[in-house]
Amino acid sequence: MSKPNLTALPSARSRIWKLARIDMTRNWIGLLFSAVFILYMASMSCLYGSANSNSGTGNFHMGPFLQDVAYLAAAAVMGFAMSRDYLEYWKTRPFTRKLTVLCTLPIETKDLVAAKYLTTTRNLLINGLVFFGTQYLISEDIRKTLPGFHYVLFVIFWLGIFIAFTAFYLYLEMGCTEKKYLLSNMIIGAILLLVFGLINGITGSGLISHSMEWISSYGIAASLLSLLAGLVITAYVAGKTVQKLDNRDVA
């Protein structure tokens, strides 16, 4: 990437906004690809959610399990623009090369991380609108189970989770090498698939179905608790990202 000129900007806030705007402008095509992927995952989630609950063995039901997997796939992409940087990133090292340029700019590490968070917030809001809007439009089951305001609470509940996921993936992207990023993603994915399978096998239902029940039972309390937890985790991970980047050799 070319080196942006920040020397003429008087304040850290203006430099943060300029970096964020540059990133947003460059990645709008990638954001479009992310939105298409999110749209597909939302459609698959609705399909799996309405699948025959008896398709499985014992208490395990494949439909709810695959619905959880669709949410996991969406969570991994929700805050990011799927640019060509993500194609074979473990070989081309685009994240490290970009950080090598950014770390030479007249801007503090915390402001650099803040600019990245602004970009991911934009991505998260747009992709979240596509994901949850699509589900509500095409799934009659969701509209019956979570009518109106209850669906808004459901969205807030899952936004809290997606915010935390995005912060953690951003930590990996900025704080680790591309090979560690790939390995971490594989390990996290395997662990979550195991957790989803255990929840399904023990309870006979998926995490998405359980979250709908929590919203129906506890309403706004469940949503606010999830959102608050997501924001607290994000603030903690953001601090750790700054520390990691300060100590990282990106040469």
C-alpha positions as a LaTeX table, in Angstrom:
\begin{tabular}{lrrr}
\hline
Residue & $x$ (\AA) & $y$ (\AA) & $z$ (\AA) \\
\hline
Met1 & 0.00 & 0.00 & 0.00 \\
Ser2 & 1.11 & 3.59 & $-0.59$ \\
Lys3 & 2.07 & 5.71 & 2.38 \\
Pro4 & $-0.62$ & 8.27 & 3.27 \\
Asn5 & 0.47 & 11.81 & 4.16 \\
Leu6 & $-0.60$ & 12.59 & 7.72 \\
Thr7 & 1.95 & 15.23 & 8.64 \\
Ala8 & $-0.33$ & 18.14 & 7.73 \\
Leu9 & $-3.14$ & 16.97 & 10.01 \\
Pro10 & $-3.19$ & 18.83 & 13.34 \\
Ser11 & $-4.67$ & 16.27 & 15.71 \\
Ala12 & $-4.66$ & 12.56 & 16.42 \\
Arg13 & $-8.41$ & 12.45 & 15.81 \\
Ser14 & $-8.07$ & 13.87 & 12.31 \\
Arg15 & $-5.29$ & 11.38 & 11.51 \\
Ile16 & $-7.43$ & 8.50 & 12.78 \\
Trp17 & $-10.35$ & 9.59 & 10.61 \\
Lys18 & $-8.15$ & 10.01 & 7.53 \\
Leu19 & $-6.65$ & 6.52 & 7.92 \\
Ala20 & $-10.12$ & 5.05 & 8.42 \\
Arg21 & $-11.52$ & 6.87 & 5.36 \\
Ile22 & $-8.63$ & 5.67 & 3.21 \\
Asp23 & $-9.20$ & 2.09 & 4.34 \\
Met24 & $-12.96$ & 2.33 & 3.79 \\
Thr25 & $-12.54$ & 3.82 & 0.31 \\
Arg26 & $-10.04$ & 1.21 & $-0.81$ \\
Asn27 & $-12.05$ & $-1.72$ & 0.52 \\
Trp28 & $-15.57$ & $-0.99$ & $-0.72$ \\
Ile29 & $-15.38$ & $-3.76$ & $-3.35$ \\
Gly30 & $-14.17$ & $-6.18$ & $-0.68$ \\
Leu31 & $-17.08$ & $-5.09$ & 1.51 \\
Leu32 & $-19.43$ & $-5.92$ & $-1.35$ \\
Phe33 & $-17.98$ & $-9.44$ & $-1.54$ \\
Ser34 & $-18.36$ & $-9.75$ & 2.24 \\
Ala35 & $-22.00$ & $-8.68$ & 1.99 \\
Val36 & $-22.65$ & $-11.32$ & $-0.70$ \\
Phe37 & $-21.08$ & $-14.00$ & 1.51 \\
Ile38 & $-23.08$ & $-12.78$ & 4.51 \\
Leu39 & $-26.24$ & $-12.86$ & 2.40 \\
Tyr40 & $-25.52$ & $-16.49$ & 1.50 \\
Met41 & $-24.84$ & $-17.45$ & 5.13 \\
Ala42 & $-28.08$ & $-15.76$ & 6.21 \\
Ser43 & $-30.01$ & $-17.73$ & 3.60 \\
Met44 & $-28.35$ & $-20.99$ & 4.64 \\
Ser45 & $-29.07$ & $-20.24$ & 8.29 \\
Cys46 & $-32.77$ & $-19.89$ & 7.53 \\
Leu47 & $-32.72$ & $-23.08$ & 5.46 \\
Tyr48 & $-30.99$ & $-25.08$ & 8.18 \\
Gly49 & $-33.16$ & $-23.56$ & 10.89 \\
Ser50 & $-36.32$ & $-24.77$ & 9.14 \\
Ala51 & $-34.83$ & $-28.20$ & 8.35 \\
Asn52 & $-36.39$ & $-31.33$ & 9.77 \\
Ser53 & $-35.32$ & $-31.48$ & 13.41 \\
Asn54 & $-35.39$ & $-35.25$ & 13.31 \\
Ser55 & $-32.52$ & $-35.47$ & 10.82 \\
Gly56 & $-29.79$ & $-36.81$ & 13.07 \\
Thr57 & $-28.85$ & $-39.45$ & 15.57 \\
Gly58 & $-30.24$ & $-39.51$ & 19.11 \\
Asn59 & $-30.43$ & $-35.99$ & 20.48 \\
Phe60 & $-28.17$ & $-34.62$ & 17.75 \\
His61 & $-30.00$ & $-32.77$ & 14.95 \\
Met62 & $-28.12$ & $-31.70$ & 11.84 \\
Gly63 & $-30.29$ & $-28.71$ & 10.91 \\
Pro64 & $-29.71$ & $-26.66$ & 14.11 \\
Phe65 & $-26.03$ & $-27.64$ & 14.11 \\
Leu66 & $-25.53$ & $-26.33$ & 10.57 \\
Gln67 & $-27.43$ & $-23.18$ & 11.50 \\
Asp68 & $-24.88$ & $-22.59$ & 14.27 \\
Val69 & $-22.08$ & $-23.20$ & 11.75 \\
Ala70 & $-23.60$ & $-20.59$ & 9.41 \\
Tyr71 & $-23.51$ & $-18.05$ & 12.26 \\
Leu72 & $-19.90$ & $-18.99$ & 13.00 \\
Ala73 & $-18.94$ & $-18.42$ & 9.36 \\
Ala74 & $-20.75$ & $-15.07$ & 9.38 \\
Ala75 & $-19.03$ & $-14.03$ & 12.62 \\
Ala76 & $-15.60$ & $-14.58$ & 11.07 \\
Val77 & $-16.37$ & $-12.20$ & 8.20 \\
Met78 & $-18.85$ & $-9.76$ & 9.75 \\
Gly79 & $-16.36$ & $-7.00$ & 10.56 \\
Phe80 & $-14.10$ & $-7.34$ & 7.53 \\
Ala81 & $-13.99$ & $-6.59$ & 3.82 \\
Met82 & $-13.03$ & $-9.68$ & 1.81 \\
Ser83 & $-10.34$ & $-8.10$ & $-0.33$ \\
Arg84 & $-7.74$ & $-9.96$ & $-2.34$ \\
Asp85 & $-5.42$ & $-9.58$ & 0.68 \\
Tyr86 & $-7.20$ & $-12.59$ & 2.17 \\
Leu87 & $-6.32$ & $-14.83$ & $-0.79$ \\
Glu88 & $-3.36$ & $-16.97$ & 0.25 \\
Tyr89 & $-2.49$ & $-14.44$ & 2.96 \\
Trp90 & $-0.31$ & $-17.04$ & 4.70 \\
Lys91 & 2.02 & $-16.88$ & 1.67 \\
Thr92 & 1.82 & $-13.24$ & 0.55 \\
Arg93 & 1.88 & $-11.72$ & 4.09 \\
Pro94 & $-0.34$ & $-8.71$ & 3.22 \\
Phe95 & $-1.15$ & $-7.82$ & 6.84 \\
Thr96 & 2.50 & $-7.63$ & 7.86 \\
Arg97 & 3.45 & $-5.63$ & 4.76 \\
Lys98 & 0.64 & $-3.15$ & 5.41 \\
Leu99 & 1.63 & $-2.78$ & 9.07 \\
Thr100 & 5.24 & $-2.18$ & 8.03 \\
Val101 & 4.05 & 0.92 & 6.17 \\
Leu102 & 1.54 & 2.05 & 8.78 \\
Cys103 & 4.01 & 1.79 & 11.66 \\
Thr104 & 6.26 & 4.36 & 9.97 \\
Leu105 & 3.52 & 7.01 & 10.02 \\
Pro106 & 3.46 & 9.89 & 12.55 \\
Ile107 & 0.67 & 8.29 & 14.56 \\
Glu108 & 0.57 & 6.41 & 17.84 \\
Thr109 & $-0.18$ & 2.70 & 17.93 \\
Lys110 & $-3.41$ & 3.22 & 19.83 \\
Asp111 & $-4.60$ & 5.64 & 17.13 \\
Leu112 & $-3.66$ & 3.15 & 14.43 \\
Val113 & $-5.76$ & 0.50 & 16.16 \\
Ala114 & $-8.59$ & 3.01 & 16.63 \\
Ala115 & $-8.63$ & 3.72 & 12.87 \\
Lys116 & $-8.89$ & 0.00 & 12.18 \\
Tyr117 & $-11.74$ & $-0.29$ & 14.66 \\
Leu118 & $-13.63$ & 2.49 & 12.88 \\
Thr119 & $-13.36$ & 0.57 & 9.61 \\
Thr120 & $-14.49$ & $-2.69$ & 11.17 \\
Thr121 & $-17.40$ & $-0.92$ & 12.86 \\
Arg122 & $-18.58$ & 0.32 & 9.46 \\
Asn123 & $-18.23$ & $-3.18$ & 8.03 \\
Leu124 & $-20.00$ & $-4.75$ & 11.01 \\
Leu125 & $-23.00$ & $-2.44$ & 10.75 \\
Ile126 & $-23.44$ & $-2.95$ & 7.00 \\
Asn127 & $-22.89$ & $-6.71$ & 7.08 \\
Gly128 & $-25.08$ & $-7.02$ & 10.18 \\
Leu129 & $-27.91$ & $-5.22$ & 8.39 \\
Val130 & $-27.58$ & $-7.61$ & 5.44 \\
Phe131 & $-27.38$ & $-10.70$ & 7.66 \\
Phe132 & $-30.22$ & $-10.03$ & 10.06 \\
Gly133 & $-32.38$ & $-8.19$ & 7.55 \\
Thr134 & $-32.20$ & $-11.11$ & 5.13 \\
Gln135 & $-33.16$ & $-13.61$ & 7.82 \\
Tyr136 & $-36.17$ & $-11.61$ & 8.91 \\
Leu137 & $-37.38$ & $-11.10$ & 5.35 \\
Ile138 & $-37.14$ & $-14.70$ & 4.16 \\
Ser139 & $-37.82$ & $-16.74$ & 7.31 \\
Glu140 & $-41.44$ & $-17.04$ & 8.37 \\
Asp141 & $-40.32$ & $-19.15$ & 11.35 \\
Ile142 & $-38.20$ & $-16.27$ & 12.69 \\
Arg143 & $-41.01$ & $-13.76$ & 12.23 \\
Lys144 & $-43.38$ & $-16.03$ & 14.16 \\
Thr145 & $-40.91$ & $-16.87$ & 16.93 \\
Leu146 & $-39.49$ & $-13.35$ & 17.31 \\
Pro147 & $-42.06$ & $-10.80$ & 16.12 \\
Gly148 & $-41.13$ & $-7.14$ & 15.85 \\
Phe149 & $-39.27$ & $-5.83$ & 18.89 \\
His150 & $-38.25$ & $-9.33$ & 19.99 \\
Tyr151 & $-36.25$ & $-9.70$ & 16.78 \\
Val152 & $-34.55$ & $-6.36$ & 17.45 \\
Leu153 & $-33.51$ & $-7.75$ & 20.85 \\
Phe154 & $-32.27$ & $-10.92$ & 19.14 \\
Val155 & $-30.16$ & $-8.79$ & 16.76 \\
Ile156 & $-28.69$ & $-6.82$ & 19.68 \\
Phe157 & $-27.90$ & $-10.08$ & 21.48 \\
Trp158 & $-25.93$ & $-11.44$ & 18.53 \\
Leu159 & $-24.30$ & $-8.11$ & 17.74 \\
Gly160 & $-22.68$ & $-8.32$ & 21.15 \\
Ile161 & $-21.20$ & $-11.69$ & 20.18 \\
Phe162 & $-20.17$ & $-10.55$ & 16.71 \\
Ile163 & $-18.46$ & $-7.46$ & 18.15 \\
Ala164 & $-16.35$ & $-9.66$ & 20.43 \\
Phe165 & $-15.51$ & $-12.02$ & 17.55 \\
Thr166 & $-14.47$ & $-9.10$ & 15.35 \\
Ala167 & $-12.20$ & $-7.66$ & 18.06 \\
Phe168 & $-10.50$ & $-11.01$ & 18.54 \\
Tyr169 & $-9.95$ & $-11.57$ & 14.81 \\
Leu170 & $-8.59$ & $-8.04$ & 14.53 \\
Tyr171 & $-6.16$ & $-8.84$ & 17.34 \\
Leu172 & $-4.95$ & $-11.87$ & 15.39 \\
Glu173 & $-4.67$ & $-9.90$ & 12.14 \\
Met174 & $-2.66$ & $-7.04$ & 13.62 \\
Gly175 & $-0.77$ & $-8.82$ & 16.35 \\
Cys176 & 0.28 & $-12.14$ & 14.79 \\
Thr177 & 2.04 & $-13.40$ & 11.72 \\
Glu178 & $-0.10$ & $-14.72$ & 8.90 \\
Lys179 & 0.79 & $-18.33$ & 9.66 \\
Lys180 & $-0.23$ & $-17.92$ & 13.31 \\
Tyr181 & $-3.41$ & $-16.20$ & 12.10 \\
Leu182 & $-4.26$ & $-19.20$ & 9.92 \\
Leu183 & $-3.42$ & $-21.73$ & 12.66 \\
Ser184 & $-5.46$ & $-19.80$ & 15.24 \\
Asn185 & $-8.46$ & $-19.69$ & 12.92 \\
Met186 & $-8.28$ & $-23.44$ & 12.38 \\
Ile187 & $-8.03$ & $-24.14$ & 16.12 \\
Ile188 & $-10.85$ & $-21.72$ & 17.02 \\
Gly189 & $-13.08$ & $-23.17$ & 14.32 \\
Ala190 & $-12.46$ & $-26.75$ & 15.47 \\
Ile191 & $-13.15$ & $-25.87$ & 19.12 \\
Leu192 & $-16.38$ & $-24.04$ & 18.30 \\
Leu193 & $-17.60$ & $-26.86$ & 16.07 \\
Leu194 & $-17.00$ & $-29.25$ & 18.97 \\
Val195 & $-18.87$ & $-26.94$ & 21.35 \\
Phe196 & $-21.79$ & $-26.62$ & 18.93 \\
Gly197 & $-21.91$ & $-30.40$ & 18.55 \\
Leu198 & $-21.89$ & $-30.94$ & 22.31 \\
Ile199 & $-24.65$ & $-28.38$ & 22.88 \\
Asn200 & $-26.72$ & $-29.99$ & 20.16 \\
Gly201 & $-26.09$ & $-33.52$ & 21.34 \\
Ile202 & $-26.84$ & $-32.77$ & 24.99 \\
Thr203 & $-29.84$ & $-30.46$ & 24.60 \\
Gly204 & $-31.21$ & $-31.62$ & 21.25 \\
Ser205 & $-31.12$ & $-28.05$ & 19.94 \\
Gly206 & $-28.66$ & $-25.50$ & 18.60 \\
Leu207 & $-27.22$ & $-22.34$ & 20.09 \\
Ile208 & $-29.34$ & $-20.14$ & 17.82 \\
Ser209 & $-32.52$ & $-21.83$ & 18.99 \\
His210 & $-31.44$ & $-21.44$ & 22.61 \\
Ser211 & $-30.72$ & $-17.74$ & 22.10 \\
Met212 & $-34.23$ & $-17.28$ & 20.70 \\
Glu213 & $-35.60$ & $-18.91$ & 23.83 \\
Trp214 & $-33.48$ & $-16.61$ & 26.02 \\
Ile215 & $-34.84$ & $-13.56$ & 24.22 \\
Ser216 & $-38.40$ & $-14.82$ & 24.61 \\
Ser217 & $-37.84$ & $-15.51$ & 28.33 \\
Tyr218 & $-35.59$ & $-12.65$ & 29.45 \\
Gly219 & $-36.15$ & $-10.03$ & 26.77 \\
Ile220 & $-34.09$ & $-6.87$ & 26.94 \\
Ala221 & $-32.00$ & $-8.11$ & 29.88 \\
Ala222 & $-30.45$ & $-10.88$ & 27.76 \\
Ser223 & $-29.76$ & $-8.48$ & 24.89 \\
Leu224 & $-28.16$ & $-5.81$ & 27.02 \\
Leu225 & $-26.06$ & $-8.35$ & 28.91 \\
Ser226 & $-24.72$ & $-9.77$ & 25.65 \\
Leu227 & $-24.05$ & $-6.33$ & 24.19 \\
Leu228 & $-22.34$ & $-5.14$ & 27.39 \\
Ala229 & $-20.19$ & $-8.28$ & 27.52 \\
Gly230 & $-19.24$ & $-7.80$ & 23.87 \\
Leu231 & $-18.23$ & $-4.17$ & 24.45 \\
Val232 & $-16.21$ & $-5.02$ & 27.57 \\
Ile233 & $-14.40$ & $-7.83$ & 25.76 \\
Thr234 & $-13.76$ & $-5.53$ & 22.80 \\
Ala235 & $-12.27$ & $-2.82$ & 25.01 \\
Tyr236 & $-10.00$ & $-5.38$ & 26.70 \\
Val237 & $-8.90$ & $-6.96$ & 23.41 \\
Ala238 & $-8.29$ & $-3.52$ & 21.86 \\
Gly239 & $-5.88$ & $-2.72$ & 24.71 \\
Lys240 & $-4.13$ & $-6.04$ & 24.20 \\
Thr241 & $-3.93$ & $-5.34$ & 20.46 \\
Val242 & $-2.12$ & $-2.06$ & 21.13 \\
Gln243 & 0.32 & $-3.81$ & 23.48 \\
Lys244 & 0.92 & $-6.63$ & 21.02 \\
Leu245 & 1.51 & $-4.26$ & 18.13 \\
Asp246 & 3.90 & $-2.13$ & 20.21 \\
Asn247 & 6.03 & $-5.21$ & 20.85 \\
Arg248 & 5.74 & $-6.73$ & 17.39 \\
Asp249 & 8.60 & $-6.61$ & 14.91 \\
Val250 & 6.96 & $-5.99$ & 11.53 \\
Ala251 & 10.18 & $-5.43$ & 9.61 \\
\hline
\end{tabular}
